[in-house]
């Protein structure tokens, strides 16, 4: 039986399930660079270059191994621009008996795949993606009958199932979670490790040239591209993190610092999300460092929780709840995305820094995403679909299965608490406590209202006032609502007036995008 094995751009793993049973004598690997996948949101230029270069390197490695690879480049004149169109052309070229593919990470692509057998007139086998540590079926079994899905309970189950950081039947160190130890502000005197980056080779330079020419209006810079695009270099990046950054990762994982986008963070999520690294090997590397006395438990547990817990958890939520999940809007947020999310032009220094880091690197760490750009979107009531499109576009590690639950549920509470027990809303005091952004800002986080007040302050209280009926009975919101109850009507009126002025002054998307910018909003 002759088989065409389709490998997608986020499936660059040699032990991919679609390759099980591959016969080099008769079977063919098909890899496709298609326009639809580069433009369904205007992806960051570095994100496109990263994925295309990694695909080309992976295809070369498979070919060097003796596999027959049919590779369709983005600039091939015959390229139809879609998965379905290119698969149909490949079937006409090779006349296979069947097509085999590993299940995609995104709902929209899975819907395409469901039509392929009928459209092509031959069997299409869609195999489970077993690179994850929790299958979709196992997650559904865990979630069955639960009124809410709390990550902490899922994480403990995954610790037991995998044996990671376990001692006999209990957690190493006597507790499951060391998050309370991982909230330190970065000291000004602390030296940060130089972060290794991978110099672009000839293949990557060729792709960068292609992306610059083809996507000039997309967000982001290509200068300074330093992502690994091979498994060998991704493994080197893992080793670098474990040796140089993991020991201090735990203490300062929630810290933010101007001009320091990477701090002690792993920078491994892009490699995990396209398959150059696998979650188990990354977790084992961290656990090995702890057991060898090279990294403290709070750092290792916090890092493993992000992968074994959070990453597996959000994937489970995504596939369990889609497609209805993306349509929920529990807080009825309806404000358009401010243009400064694309331009970075804002006097709020925290937002300007987070967006500038994102533009330069196609990366921002999780607190910048959650408590700066996400927090502002939450407080301002930005439409879920618009802020979600932004997150999906601008980060090298963003694929819908991981981006949507993180944004929809965690950052903006659009799912009404299915994923998180409370909104992650915060005033300027949080940003001041966890960063040095406020020292050089036009606004003062200590001023609550009036001239010079940090916009996050009136917006925070206005958010609570607007959503009192929805959130007032949430036990985890009891303290801020008690504080709100102590405010005089006059003070509440001041807050509402100032918040309205801030929101009315936000730069909505222009009717026509500026020259060179993508028309995100149709």
N, C-alpha and C positions, 0 to 999 in steps of 0.2 A: 504494500500500500504506500503510494507516494504521498508525502505530507508536506504542506507549506506551514512552517511554524512562524507565526507573527510575533515579534518581540517589540514591545512599545518602549518609548524613551525613558520610562521610569521603571524598567524591568531589566536592568543591565547586570544580571547575576548569572554566573555560569551554571548554577544549580537550579535555575528557574524551572518550575513544574512543566512548562510547555516544552522544555528540552528533554524531559524524561523519555527514554526510548528512542531518541533521535538516531537515525541511521545515516551516517555520512555518505553512504553509497547511493542513496536515492532521495533523501529528504533535503529541504531547502529552508534556510532561515530567511525571512523577509523582514527588513527594517525600513521604516518610512519616515522621512522628514516631510511633514505636510503643513501647508499654510494655515489650515483651520486651527491647528494646535498652537500656532504662534500668535494668533490674533483673536481668539475668542474672548480674551481680555488682552490689553496691550502690555504683555509681559515685559518686565525689566530686560534691557538689552543683555545684561550679564546672565540672566536666567536662561535666555534663549541660547546664548553662546555656550554656556555651561552644559546644557542638555545635548545640544547638537554635537559638540566636540566629544563629550563622553560617549554618545552613540557611535560616532565614527571610530573612536578608539576601540570600543567594544567589538564592533563589526570586524575590524582588522584583527583583533585577537582571536575571534572565532575562525576567521579565514585562515590565519596562521596555524590554527589547530587542526585544520583539514576539513572544516565544515563549509558547505556551499552557502554563500551569503548573497542574496539579491538585495542591494542597497539602493534606495531611491533618494537622491539628494533634493534639497529644497529648491535649488535652481535648475533642476532638470526641466527642459522645455516641455516635456510630455507629462509632467507631474500634474495630476488633477486637483491637488490641494486638499484632499480628504482621505481619511482612512478607508472609507468604503470604496471610493473611486480607485484608489491605488491597489487595494486588495483585489478588486475585480480585474484590473489590468494584469496583476501578478497571476491570478488564476488562469487568465487567457494565455499568458506566456508559458506557464509551467504545466498546466492541465493536471493538477493534483487530484488524488482521490478524496482528500479531506484537508481541512484547515484546523490547526491546533493553536490555541492561544491561552495564556494565563489571564485570569480575570483582571480587568483594569481597576485602577484605584478610584475612578470617578463614575458617578451614576450616569452621566450623559453618554460616556463611551460604552458603558455596559448596555445601554438602550440601543446603541448602534449595533453592537455585536449580536443582540437578540434577533436582529433582522437578517443577518448575513446568510444563514443557511438557506432561507427562502430566496433571497435575492441572488445568491450565487448558484443555487441548485446543487449543492453538495454539503456533506456533513461539516459542521463547525463544532469542535469540542472546546468548551470553555472550562479550563481547569482552575481549581482553587489556588490562591496565592499563598503558598505555605512558607513564605519568608517571614511572616508574622508569627509571634509566639502564642497568639490566641486566635483561633479560627473564627469565622463569622458564626458558625454553628455553636461553638463553645460559648461565645459571648452571648448569643441569644438565649442559650440555656441558663447562663448566669443571671441574665436580666429578667427571665420569665417570672412573673408574679410579683416583682418588686414595684413599689409605688414610686420610688425615685432611684436614680442610678448614681450612687456616690462613688467617685473614683477610689477613695481610700479603701473601701471594702473590696473592690475589684483588685486593687493593687496587692492587698494582703493575700488574696486567693492566688494571684500570679506568683507571688513570692513562694508560697507553699508548693505550687505546681512545679516551678522550675528549680527550687532549692537555692536560688540566689540569695545571698546574705542570710542564710538560715543556719541555725545551730540546734541539732536535734529537732524538736517540733516547734521551736520558737525563733523569733528574729534575733540575729546577732546584736549584741549590745542591750538586749532586753526591751527594746521598743521598736515599733515599726517605722516611725517617722521622726526625723530630726529637723523638721522644717523650722522649728522655733529657734534653732541655732544658726540659721542661714539667712539672717536679715540684717547684716552689719553694713553700715555705711563705709565706703572706701576711704581709708585714711589718706591724707594728702601725701604723706611720707612713704607710702607703700610702693615698692618697685613692681612694675608689671612685667611679666615675661614677654620677650620678643616673640611675636606670633609668626610661625612659619607659613609662608604662602608658596604656591607652586607656580613657577615661571611658565608662561605659555610656550608650548612647542610649536613646530611648524603647522601641525593640524589645527591647533587652537588658534593660531594667528590667522590662518586662512578663514576659519569660521568667524572670528571677530571682524574681519574685513567684510565678509558676507553680511553679517548682522548690521554693521554700521551702514552699509549701503542700502539694505532692504528695509530696515526699520528705523529710519532717522528720527521719526516723531515719537518713538516709544520712550517711556520714562527710563532714566538711569544713565550712568556713565559706563563706558567700556575701559577707560584708562584704569590701570591698576588691577585688572582682572588677575586673580590669584587662586582660583578654585582648582582643586585636583580633578582630573578628568579620567583617571584610570584607577583600577582597584589598587595597584601598587602604591600610587601616590596617596590614595585615600587611607590605606593602612598606615602609611608614614604620618599622615595627619592625625590619625588615632594615637599612634605612639607619642607624638609630640604633645597632644593634649594630656595623656595619662602622665607623662613624665614632668611636664612643665607647668601645667595649669590646673589639673585636677586637685592637687593638694590644697589649694586655696579657693577652689570653685564653690564649695559649700558656704563658707563664711560670707562671700561677697556676690552670690549669684543674683541677689535682688538689687545690687548697687548700680548706679549710673554715674558716668563721669564725662564731662565735656571733652571732646577730642579723643576719647578712648572707646571705640565702638565694640571692642572684643573682650576686654578685661580678662577674666579667667574662663570664659565660656568655651564650649567644645568646638563649635563651628563644624559639627559633623552631620547635622540634620540633612543638608542637601545630599550627602553621600548615602545616608540611610534611605532617603526617600526616592532615590533613583536606583538603588540596589548595589552600589559599589561597596557598601558595608552592610552587614546583617546585624539585627538587633541583639541576638544572643552573643555574638563575638564581642560586641562593644561592651555589653554588660559584664561579660566574663573578664574582659581586660581591666575594667574598673575594680571588680571584686578581687582580682588577683593582686592589684596594687594595694588594696586594703590589707589583705592577708599577709602580704610581704612587708607590711609596715611602711609603705611608701605614700600612703594617702589616708587621711583620717576618716572615720566612719561617717561623720555628718556630711562630708563631701561626696563620698562614694554612694551612700544611701540616697542623697538628693539627686545625684546624676542618674542612678539606676531607676529611681522613681519616675523621672521624666520619660524614660524609654519603656521600661517594663510596665509601668503604671499608666502614665498619661498618654503616651503615643498609642499604645494598644487600645486604651480605653476610648479615645476619641474616634479611632477607626471603627470600633464596635458600635458606638453611638451612631455614627454616620450611616452605616449599612443597615442598622436596625430601624432607623427612623426616616430615612429618605424614601420618596422624594418630598413628602409633606413637610419634613423638618425645615427645609429652606424657606418655606412660605410663611412660617409663623412670625408674628411681630407683637409679642406680648405687651410691650410698652407703647405700642402705636406710634413708634418713631417715624417721622415723615419729613425731616429736613434734608435738603440735598447736601451732598458731600461738598464741603468748602474746597475751593480750588487750591488753597494753600497745601492741601495734602499732596498735590502734584508739584507745585512750584516751590514749596518750602518757605515761602515768603510770609512770615508771621513774626510779630514782636514777642510772642511767647517762646522763650529761649529753649524750653524743654522740647516743644514740638519742632522748632526749627532744627535742633540738633538731631532728634530722632529721624526726621525726614531727610536731612542732609546725609546722615550715616547710611540710610537706606538707599539714597540716590547713588552714593559712591560705591557701596559694597553689595547691594541686593541683600542686605542683612541688617537686622536689628535684633537685639536679644529680647528675651521673653518679657522682661519688665518694661522695656521701652514699648513693646507692642501692646501689652495689657494695660499698663498704668499711665501711659502718656497718650499715644495715638488712639488706643482703644477707650481709655477713660474719657477723653474729650468727646469721642463719638457717642459714648453712652450718655454723658451729661447733656450734650447738645441735642440729642434725639435724632441722630443721623439715620436715614433710611438703611435698614439692614442690607439690602441688596447692593447699595452703593459702597458702603464701607467694606463689605465682603469682597466686592470686585476689586477694590483697591488692594486689600491684603493679598488676594490671589495673584495680582499682577506684579507686585513690587518685590517679592522675596524669592530668592533662589530655591528655597525649600518648600514653596507653597504649591500644594496640590489640593484639590477640593476636599478629599477625605479628611485631611488634617486641618486645613485652613477653616473650613466652614464651622465645625463644632467649636473650635477655639474662638472664632470671632462671634458667631451667632449665639453660642451658649455662654462662653466664659467672659468675653469682652463686653458685649452689649446686652446680654440677658434677654435676647429676643425670643428664646424658647421658654421664658417664664419660670425657669428654675429646674428644668428637666436635667440639665447638666450640673449647674452650680447651685449651691444653697442660698446664695445672695448675689446681688449685683456687686461687681468690684468697682464701686464708685468711691472717689476720693477727692479731697480738696487739695489746694496747693501745699498744704502742710506735709502730705505724704511725699510729694516730689522733692520738697526741700529737705526732708529727713533722709531720703535715699540717694540724693545726687548733689552735685555742685552747680547745677544748671541755674538756680535762682540767684546766685551771687552776681551774675552778669546779665540779668534779665531786666527788661523795662518795667516789670511789675514786681511787687513785693508780696510774697506769700503770707506775710504777717499782717498785711492790711486786708481786712475782710470785705469792706465795701468802700466806695468813694474813690477819690483820685489815687492812682497807683496800685489799686487792689489787683491781686492776681485773678484773672478771669475764672480760674478753676474754683475760686471761693464762692462767688454768688451763683455760679452755674451748679455747684454741688448742692447748695441748699435749695435752689430752684428745682433741681431734679427731684429732691425729696418731696417738695411741696406738690409738684405736678403729679407725682406717682404715689401720693399718700394712700389712696384707695387701693392701689395694687400691692403696695409694699409695707403698709403700716402695720400689718399683723405678722410680718415675718420676724420670728424670734431673733434672728441675727441682725436685724435692723432696729432692735428695740432702743439701743442707746442713742443713735442719732435722732430718732423720732422723739425721744424724751427731751433731748436738747432743743429740738425744733419747737416742742410744746411750750418751752420756757420763753420763747421769743415773743416780743410785743407785736401787735398788729402793724405798728408803724415800721418796725424793723423788717418784718416780712414783706411789707409793701416796697421798702427800699431794695431788698434782695430781688424781688420779682421785676422791679423796674430796671435795675442794672443788668440783670440777666437778659431781659428782653432786648436791651440796647446792644449787648454783646452779640446775641444771636441774630438780631436784625442787621448787624454790621458785618456778618460773615460774608465772604465773597462766594456767592453761589456760582455754579458752573456758568461760564459765559454762553451766550447764545450760539456763537461760533467759537471753536477752540482757537487759542492763539496759534500763530504760524509755527508749524513743527510739532504741535502737540496732538495727541490722539483724541478723536471724538468719542470719548468714553460713553457719553450720555445720549448718543443717537441724535 
